[in-house]
Amino acid sequence: MASGIKDKVAILGMGCSKFGERWNDNAEDLMVEAYAEALEDSGIETSQIEAAWLGTAIEEQHVGKSGIPLAMALRLPYIPVTRVENFCASGTEAFRGAVYAVASGACDIALALGVEKLKDTGYGGLPQRGRGSVNDLFWANASAPGSFAQLATAYSAKHKIPAEDLKRAMAHVSVKSHDNGSRNPKAHLRNKIDEDKVMNAPMIAEPLGLFDCCGVSDGAACAIVTRPDIARGLGKKDLVTVKALQLAVSNGTESQHNSWDGSYFATTRKAAERSYQEAGITKPRDQISMFEVHDCFSITEVITMEDLYISSEGAAVKDIMDGFYDADGKVPCQIDGGLKCFGHPIGASGLRMIYEMYLQMNGRAGERQREQDPVLGMTHNLGGYPHQNVSSITIVGKEGA
C-alpha cells in the first residue's frame, strides 16, 4: 500500500512576484522576480537544482508549450524542465511534480514555478479555448459567472437558505478578503470595502455582483524543495514540510448523471478525504490552522468550506457570519487576500497560496501574521466549471506536526 509523502519533502525556499497589471514586464520578468526571492531564501545556488517544473495554463498568450522559457529565463544548468497544465491547478501541478521527484529519490533538489501573463490579451476574463471534447460538448455557451451563479442557486435551494442571507454571507467573504489584502504589498487589489458597497454593486450574474468575482492579473510564484535531511544539512531549522498532495478530476458524472444536484464540488470532497488520510488528520476543523481556497467567486469559498469538511453541510453561511474564517477568527481563510485581491494568473495561483502558508509558518507574513502559531495549512485549487472540474489540495505544516 502506498505510504504517501507526509514529511518526506521540505520547502527550502519560496518566492512570489507582485501580482497586478504588469504592463511593462513579460512572463520571463515575472519568473525571475519570483525565482530570485526563492533562491535567496533557499540559500543555494542555481547549479544545485536538479529538475524543474513550470506551470502555466494559457500558454498561447506568453511562454508557449515547452519548458524552455523557464530554463532560459533562469539560466538553469541543462536540467530536465517539464511544463505542466491542469486548468487552475497548474501551479499546484508544478509543485506536485517537484515534490514527487524529491520524495521518490529521483533528485535531491527540485524547482516548481507557476506563471501567467494575461493582462496583455486585453480580455476582461480568462481567454476561452475551444479545443477538446469537454469544451465542444459542454462549454460551448458557458460563462464562468453564469455557471457559478447556478451553483449558488442550487446551494441556496438545497439548504433552504434565503437568497438575502446567502448574498450577505458572500458579501462578508469579499469584505474579509479585501481587508486582508489591504495588508499585503504583493496583492493586486488593496482597497478595503464594506458590505453596502458589495450589496449595491452592479450585478454580473444573479446572485453574483461585481465584488463577488475575482479579477485577472499577471504574476508568478516559485518553490524550491528538498528532503528534510538535506535542508537541515544546509542549516535550515523549523522546517515546513509537505503533509499531503492530492488531485481529483471529474469523470463526467456531474454533467451526465442526475445523482449530482449542482450544489457542491464532488472533486473537492474526494481530494479532501484523501488529503486528510495522507496527512493523518482526523479532525480538520480543529487541526488545520488556516486555509487558502480557490475563491474565484465568493460563493465558491462558501461551498468549498463545506466540501473540505470544515463547516457542516448548509452551515458555512453561519460560520462565515460568525467570523469563524476571519483573520482573527478560529481558522482564517484567505489571510493574504485570496484570488479576490490577487487576481488569478492561472499558473501562479496554487504556488502563491503555498507561499502564504510558508510565510505564516515562518513568522514572516508582516502585518497579516497570524498571532496564534500556525501548525498546519491547507491550499485548494479548483479548475473548470462546477459540472466538470479538477480540484487539487496541498497540506503543508511544521515538521512532525
C-alpha positions in Angstrom: 0.0 0.0 0.0 1.2 3.5 -0.8 2.7 5.3 2.2 2.1 8.8 1.0 4.5 11.7 1.1 4.0 13.1 4.6 7.2 14.8 5.9 9.3 13.3 3.1 9.8 16.7 1.4 10.7 20.1 2.9 10.3 23.6 1.4 13.7 25.0 1.1 12.7 28.4 -0.2 9.8 30.3 -1.8 9.3 33.5 -3.7 6.4 35.4 -5.2 6.2 38.3 -7.6 4.0 41.3 -7.2 0.6 40.5 -8.7 -1.2 43.0 -10.8 -1.4 44.7 -14.2 2.3 44.2 -15.0 2.2 46.0 -18.4 5.9 46.7 -18.5 7.0 43.1 -17.7 6.8 39.9 -19.7 6.4 36.4 -18.3 10.1 35.9 -18.1 10.5 39.0 -15.9 7.8 37.7 -13.5 9.6 34.3 -13.4 12.9 35.9 -12.5 11.2 38.1 -9.8 9.7 35.1 -8.1 12.8 32.9 -8.5 15.2 35.5 -7.2 13.3 35.6 -3.9 13.1 31.8 -3.7 16.7 31.3 -4.5 17.9 33.8 -1.9 15.5 32.3 0.7 16.8 28.8 0.0 20.5 29.7 0.4 21.6 27.5 -2.5 23.0 28.2 -6.0 21.1 27.6 -9.3 23.7 24.9 -10.1 22.3 22.8 -7.2 18.8 22.5 -8.7 18.4 19.1 -10.5 15.0 19.3 -12.1 12.2 21.9 -12.6 8.5 22.1 -13.4 6.8 25.0 -15.0 3.0 25.5 -14.5 1.2 27.7 -17.0 -2.3 27.4 -18.4 -2.9 29.8 -21.3 0.5 29.1 -22.9 -0.6 30.6 -26.3 -0.5 34.0 -24.7 3.0 34.1 -23.4 5.5 31.3 -22.8 4.5 28.7 -25.3 4.1 24.9 -24.8 7.6 23.8 -23.6 9.7 24.3 -20.5 12.4 26.1 -22.5 11.4 29.6 -21.4 11.9 28.7 -17.8 15.3 27.2 -18.4 16.4 30.3 -20.4 15.0 32.9 -18.1 16.6 31.3 -15.0 19.7 30.0 -16.8 19.1 26.6 -15.4 22.1 24.2 -15.9 20.8 22.0 -18.7 18.5 20.1 -16.3 15.1 18.5 -17.1 12.3 21.1 -17.3 8.7 19.9 -17.6 5.8 22.2 -18.4 2.5 21.2 -16.9 -1.1 22.4 -17.3 -4.3 21.4 -15.5 -6.6 24.4 -15.7 -6.5 26.5 -12.4 -4.5 23.7 -10.7 -1.5 24.2 -13.0 0.7 25.9 -10.3 0.0 23.1 -7.9 0.7 20.5 -10.6 4.2 22.1 -10.9 4.6 21.8 -7.2 3.4 18.2 -7.2 5.9 17.3 -9.9 8.8 18.7 -7.9 7.7 17.2 -4.6 7.1 13.8 -6.1 10.6 13.8 -7.7 12.2 14.6 -4.4 10.1 12.1 -2.4 10.9 9.3 -4.9 14.6 9.9 -4.7 14.9 10.9 -8.3 16.6 14.1 -7.3 17.7 15.9 -4.2 16.6 19.5 -5.0 13.8 20.5 -7.4 12.1 23.7 -8.5 8.4 24.5 -9.2 7.4 27.7 -10.7 4.0 28.9 -11.9 3.4 32.0 -14.1 0.7 33.6 -16.2 0.7 36.9 -18.2 -2.9 37.6 -19.1 -3.5 41.3 -19.0 -1.8 41.8 -22.3 -4.6 39.9 -24.0 -7.0 42.7 -23.4 -9.7 40.3 -22.4 -11.7 41.0 -19.4 -11.9 37.4 -18.2 -9.9 34.3 -18.8 -9.5 33.6 -22.6 -11.8 30.9 -23.8 -10.4 27.9 -25.6 -12.5 25.9 -28.0 -10.4 22.8 -28.4 -11.2 19.4 -26.9 -14.3 17.3 -26.3 -15.0 18.9 -23.0 -15.2 22.4 -24.5 -17.0 21.3 -27.6 -19.7 19.3 -25.9 -20.3 21.0 -22.6 -18.9 24.5 -22.5 -20.0 26.0 -25.9 -22.2 28.6 -24.3 -21.0 28.6 -20.7 -19.5 31.5 -18.8 -17.7 31.4 -15.5 -20.0 33.8 -13.7 -23.1 32.2 -15.1 -22.0 28.7 -14.1 -21.1 29.7 -10.6 -24.3 31.7 -10.2 -26.2 28.4 -10.9 -24.0 26.8 -8.2 -25.2 29.5 -5.7 -28.8 29.0 -6.7 -28.6 25.2 -6.3 -26.8 25.5 -2.9 -29.4 28.0 -1.6 -32.3 25.8 -2.8 -30.9 22.6 -1.3 -30.2 24.0 2.1 -33.2 26.4 2.2 -31.0 29.4 2.7 -32.9 32.7 1.9 -31.3 34.5 -1.0 -30.6 37.6 1.0 -28.8 35.6 3.7 -26.6 34.0 1.1 -25.8 37.3 -0.5 -24.8 38.8 2.8 -22.5 35.8 3.6 -20.9 36.2 0.2 -20.5 39.9 0.9 -18.8 39.1 4.1 -16.4 36.8 2.3 -15.5 39.7 -0.1 -15.2 42.3 2.6 -12.9 39.9 4.6 -10.7 39.2 1.7 -10.3 42.9 0.8 -9.5 43.7 4.4 -6.8 41.0 4.4 -5.5 42.0 1.0 -5.1 45.7 2.1 -2.2 44.5 4.3 -0.4 42.6 1.6 2.1 44.5 -0.5 2.1 41.9 -3.2 -1.7 41.8 -3.8 -3.2 43.3 -6.9 -6.2 45.0 -5.1 -5.5 46.5 -1.7 -8.7 48.6 -1.3 -10.9 48.0 1.7 -14.7 47.7 1.0 -17.8 47.4 3.1 -20.9 45.3 2.9 -23.1 48.0 1.5 -20.7 48.5 -1.4 -20.8 44.8 -2.2 -24.6 44.5 -1.9 -25.2 47.5 -4.1 -22.6 46.7 -6.8 -23.6 46.0 -10.4 -24.9 42.5 -10.9 -22.8 40.2 -13.1 -24.8 37.0 -12.9 -27.5 36.8 -10.2 -26.7 36.5 -7.3 -23.0 37.3 -8.1 -22.2 41.0 -8.1 -19.1 42.8 -9.2 -17.3 42.3 -5.8 -18.2 38.6 -5.8 -15.9 37.9 -8.7 -12.1 37.8 -8.7 -10.2 39.6 -11.5 -7.5 38.8 -14.0 -3.9 39.7 -13.2 -0.2 38.8 -14.0 2.0 37.1 -11.6 4.5 34.3 -10.7 5.3 32.2 -7.7 8.1 29.7 -7.0 9.1 26.9 -4.6 12.4 25.1 -4.1 12.0 21.7 -2.4 14.3 19.1 -1.0 14.5 16.3 1.6 14.3 17.3 5.2 17.8 15.9 6.0 19.3 17.9 3.2 17.5 21.1 4.4 18.9 20.6 7.9 22.4 20.0 6.4 22.1 23.4 4.7 21.4 25.0 8.1 17.6 25.2 7.9 15.6 24.9 11.1 11.9 24.7 12.0 11.2 23.1 8.6 7.9 23.4 6.7 7.2 20.1 5.2 4.6 18.7 2.8 2.0 16.6 4.5 -0.3 15.7 1.6 -0.8 16.4 -2.1 -4.0 15.2 -3.7 -5.7 15.7 -7.0 -9.3 14.7 -8.1 -10.6 15.1 -11.6 -14.3 15.0 -12.8 -15.1 11.8 -14.6 -18.3 13.1 -16.2 -20.8 12.0 -13.6 -21.6 15.6 -12.5 -22.5 16.6 -16.1 -24.0 13.4 -17.3 -26.0 11.9 -14.3 -28.7 13.4 -12.1 -27.0 12.0 -8.9 -25.2 15.3 -8.7 -27.5 18.2 -7.6 -25.3 21.1 -8.6 -24.8 22.4 -5.0 -21.2 21.2 -4.3 -17.9 20.1 -5.8 -17.5 16.3 -5.8 -13.8 16.6 -6.7 -13.0 18.8 -3.7 -14.7 16.3 -1.4 -12.7 13.4 -2.8 -9.4 15.3 -2.8 -10.1 16.4 0.8 -10.8 12.9 2.0 -7.6 11.6 0.5 -5.6 14.5 1.8 -6.7 14.1 5.4 -5.9 10.4 5.2 -2.4 11.0 3.8 -1.7 13.7 6.4 -3.1 11.8 9.3 -5.7 14.4 10.0 -8.9 13.2 11.7 -10.5 16.5 12.9 -9.7 19.1 10.2 -11.9 21.8 11.8 -9.7 21.6 14.9 -6.4 20.6 13.4 -6.0 22.9 10.3 -4.6 26.3 11.3 -5.6 28.3 8.1 -6.8 27.9 4.6 -6.2 29.4 1.1 -9.1 28.2 -1.1 -10.0 28.9 -4.7 -12.2 31.9 -4.3 -12.7 32.6 -8.0 -16.2 33.7 -6.8 -17.4 34.4 -3.3 -19.9 31.5 -3.5 -17.0 29.2 -4.3 -15.4 29.9 -0.9 -18.7 29.4 0.9 -19.3 26.0 -0.6 -15.6 24.9 -0.5 -15.5 25.2 3.3 -18.2 22.6 3.4 -16.6 20.4 0.8 -13.4 20.5 2.9 -15.5 19.2 5.9 -14.7 22.3 7.9 -18.3 23.6 8.0 -21.0 21.0 8.1 -23.4 21.0 5.1 -25.5 24.1 4.9 -23.7 25.7 7.9 -21.0 27.6 6.1 -23.2 30.7 5.9 -23.5 30.8 9.7 -19.8 30.1 10.3 -18.9 33.0 7.9 -21.2 35.5 9.5 -19.9 34.4 12.9 -16.4 35.4 11.8 -15.0 31.8 12.0 -12.9 32.4 8.8 -11.9 36.0 9.5 -8.2 36.9 10.0 -8.8 36.9 13.8 -11.2 34.0 13.7 -10.6 30.4 14.7 -9.5 29.3 11.2 -8.6 32.2 8.9 -9.3 31.7 5.2 -7.6 33.9 2.6 -5.5 35.7 5.1 -3.4 37.1 2.3 -6.4 38.4 0.3 -7.0 35.3 -1.9 -7.8 35.3 -5.6 -10.2 38.1 -4.8 -7.3 40.5 -4.1 -4.5 38.9 -6.0 -6.5 38.2 -9.2 -5.9 34.9 -10.9 -2.9 34.4 -13.1 -3.7 30.8 -13.5 -0.3 29.1 -13.4 0.8 31.1 -10.4 -2.2 30.9 -8.0 -1.6 27.5 -6.5 2.0 28.3 -5.6 1.0 31.7 -4.4 -1.3 30.1 -1.9 1.5 27.8 -0.6 3.8 30.8 -0.4 1.4 32.4 2.1 1.3 29.3 4.2 5.1 29.1 4.2 5.5 32.7 5.3 2.9 32.3 8.1 4.7 29.2 9.4 8.0 31.0 9.4 6.5 34.1 11.1 7.3 36.3 8.1 3.9 37.5 6.9 4.3 41.0 8.2 1.1 43.0 9.1 -1.1 40.0 8.4 0.9 37.5 10.5 -1.4 35.2 12.4 -0.9 35.7 16.2 -1.6 32.1 17.0 1.3 29.9 15.9 0.2 28.2 12.6 0.9 24.5 12.6 -0.9 23.1 9.5 -2.1 24.9 6.4 -4.3 23.8 3.5 -4.5 25.2 0.0 -7.1 24.3 -2.5 -7.4 25.0 -6.3 -10.5 24.4 -8.4 -10.1 24.5 -12.2 -13.0 24.4 -14.7 -16.7 24.7 -14.0 -19.0 23.3 -11.3 -20.1 20.5 -13.5 -16.7 19.4 -14.7 -13.5 20.4 -12.9 -10.2 19.5 -11.3 -9.6 20.0 -7.6 -6.1 20.0 -6.0 -5.2 20.1 -2.3 -1.9 20.7 -0.6 -1.3 20.4 3.1 1.9 21.8 4.5 3.0 22.3 8.1 5.8 22.2 10.6 7.9 19.1 10.6 6.5 16.5 12.9 3.1 18.1 13.2 
